[in-house]
Amino acid sequence: MPQKEQYTEEEFQDIVHPEDFDEVMQYYQHCLNHQKNFNYEYRCVRPDGEVICVSSRSKINYGPDGIPEKVIGIKQDITDKKRTEKKLQQLNKLIQRKDKILGEVAHDLGAPLAQIMMIATLFEQKLEGDDRELFQLLKQTCLTTEDIITELIEIAQLEKFSSKINESETEINEIINLSLIINLN
């Protein structure tokens, strides 16, 4: 964004994305009405037409009569952060979908596997010799497959808990201070 000492409302309207302008101005008016600082994220349009996301943090200075006199602030380009957040949301949705499908597949395989195991047990009891060993092998294969299904379900459940990505804002100064304290000790 072009850097200027002051923006007129018209200049501000020219850089704020048209779809966001009314919402930004409503929030700004809310800040004025409640004498709060302006901290908001919205889209801007660069002179070359590129749309970016910004985080605008501004302090509104009021005169003794309570009338706003000056707004001092900074805009930070957070386009990459927003793209990353969107990709993380998409990734989380894909993980949830995979877990759901894995659970359904495991469930759907369990019932036929139990039936095969039951049939193998019945034949094993009625047969002798090599034929009996063949059905014992079939039962062992069913048990191994059942173990694999159980492990897949357990992995999906573990991933469900460990893959949740916690998104939160962090004050970089806190991280730097903690790092300095840790390094000094």
C-alpha positions in Angstrom: 0.0 0.0 0.0 1.2 3.5 -0.7 2.5 5.1 2.5 1.2 8.5 3.3 1.1 10.7 6.4 -2.6 11.2 6.0 -5.5 9.7 4.0 -8.6 11.5 3.1 -11.8 9.4 3.3 -11.9 9.3 -0.5 -8.3 8.1 -0.7 -9.1 5.5 2.0 -12.1 4.4 0.0 -10.0 4.0 -3.1 -7.6 1.5 -1.4 -10.2 -0.5 0.6 -11.8 -3.3 -1.4 -15.3 -2.1 -2.5 -16.9 -5.2 -1.0 -15.3 -4.5 2.4 -15.6 -0.7 2.5 -19.1 -0.4 4.2 -18.2 -3.0 6.8 -14.9 -1.3 7.6 -16.6 2.1 7.9 -19.3 0.6 10.2 -16.6 -0.8 12.4 -14.7 2.5 12.4 -17.9 4.3 13.4 -18.4 1.7 16.2 -14.9 2.5 17.4 -15.6 6.2 17.4 -18.9 5.8 19.2 -17.2 3.7 22.0 -13.9 5.4 22.0 -12.1 2.2 21.1 -8.9 1.6 19.1 -9.4 0.4 15.5 -8.1 -3.1 15.0 -9.5 -4.8 11.9 -8.6 -7.1 9.0 -9.9 -6.3 5.6 -9.0 -6.4 1.9 -7.3 -3.6 0.0 -6.7 -3.1 -3.7 -3.2 -2.0 -4.8 -2.7 0.5 -7.6 -1.8 -2.4 -9.9 -5.2 -4.1 -9.1 -3.8 -6.8 -6.8 -6.1 -7.6 -3.9 -4.3 -8.1 -0.6 -5.4 -8.6 3.0 -4.3 -6.2 5.7 -4.4 -5.9 9.4 -5.0 -2.3 10.3 -4.2 -1.3 13.9 -5.0 2.3 14.7 -5.2 4.5 17.8 -7.8 7.2 17.7 -6.8 10.3 19.6 -9.7 12.4 21.1 -9.7 16.0 22.2 -10.8 17.2 25.6 -14.3 17.5 24.2 -14.3 13.8 23.2 -14.2 14.6 19.5 -11.7 12.5 17.5 -8.8 14.6 16.4 -6.3 12.2 14.8 -6.0 8.6 13.9 -2.5 7.1 14.0 -2.0 3.6 12.8 -0.3 1.0 10.7 -1.4 -1.5 8.1 0.3 -4.8 7.7 0.0 -7.0 4.7 -1.3 -10.4 6.0 -2.1 -11.9 2.6 0.2 -14.9 3.1 -1.1 -15.5 6.6 -4.7 -15.6 5.2 -3.7 -18.0 2.4 -2.0 -20.2 4.9 -5.1 -20.2 7.2 -7.3 -21.1 4.2 -5.0 -24.0 3.3 -5.0 -25.2 6.9 -8.8 -25.2 6.9 -8.9 -27.2 3.7 -6.3 -29.6 5.1 -8.3 -30.0 8.3 -11.5 -30.8 6.2 -9.6 -33.3 4.2 -8.3 -35.0 7.4 -11.8 -35.2 8.8 -13.0 -36.7 5.5 -10.2 -39.2 5.5 -11.0 -40.2 9.1 -14.7 -40.6 8.3 -14.0 -42.7 5.3 -11.5 -44.8 7.2 -14.0 -45.4 10.0 -16.7 -46.4 7.5 -14.3 -48.7 5.6 -13.2 -50.4 8.8 -16.8 -50.9 9.9 -17.8 -52.2 6.5 -15.0 -54.7 6.4 -15.6 -55.9 10.0 -19.0 -57.6 9.3 -18.0 -59.7 6.3 -14.7 -60.6 7.9 -16.6 -61.9 11.0 -18.9 -64.0 8.6 -15.9 -65.5 6.9 -14.3 -66.3 10.2 -17.6 -68.0 11.4 -17.8 -70.1 8.1 -14.1 -71.0 8.4 -14.7 -72.2 12.0 -17.7 -74.3 11.0 -15.7 -76.0 8.1 -12.6 -76.5 10.3 -14.7 -78.5 12.8 -16.1 -80.8 10.1 -12.9 -81.4 8.1 -9.7 -83.3 8.7 -6.1 -83.3 7.5 -5.0 -80.8 4.9 -8.5 -79.4 4.4 -8.6 -78.6 8.1 -5.3 -76.8 8.0 -6.5 -74.8 5.0 -9.4 -73.4 7.0 -7.1 -72.8 10.0 -5.0 -70.7 7.7 -8.1 -68.8 6.5 -9.0 -68.1 10.2 -5.5 -66.9 10.9 -5.7 -64.6 7.9 -9.0 -63.2 9.1 -7.5 -62.6 12.6 -4.5 -60.8 11.0 -6.9 -58.7 8.8 -9.0 -57.9 11.9 -5.8 -56.7 13.7 -5.0 -54.4 10.7 -8.5 -52.9 10.7 -8.3 -52.3 14.5 -4.9 -50.6 14.0 -6.3 -48.4 11.2 -9.1 -47.3 13.5 -6.8 -46.6 16.3 -4.4 -44.6 14.0 -7.4 -42.6 12.7 -8.5 -41.8 16.2 -5.0 -40.8 17.3 -4.6 -38.6 14.2 -8.0 -37.0 14.9 -6.7 -35.7 18.2 -3.1 -34.9 17.2 -3.9 -33.3 13.8 -6.1 -30.6 15.1 -4.3 -27.4 14.3 -4.8 -24.7 16.8 -4.9 -21.4 15.2 -4.4 -18.4 17.4 -2.9 -15.0 17.4 0.4 -14.7 19.2 2.2 -11.5 20.2 5.6 -11.8 18.7 7.1 -9.6 21.4 6.1 -12.3 24.0 7.9 -15.0 22.0 11.0 -12.9 21.7 11.0 -12.0 25.4 10.6 -15.6 26.4 13.3 -16.6 24.0 15.6 -14.0 25.5 14.8 -15.0 29.0 15.5 -18.7 28.2 18.8 -17.9 26.4 20.0 -15.7 29.3 19.4 -18.4 31.9 
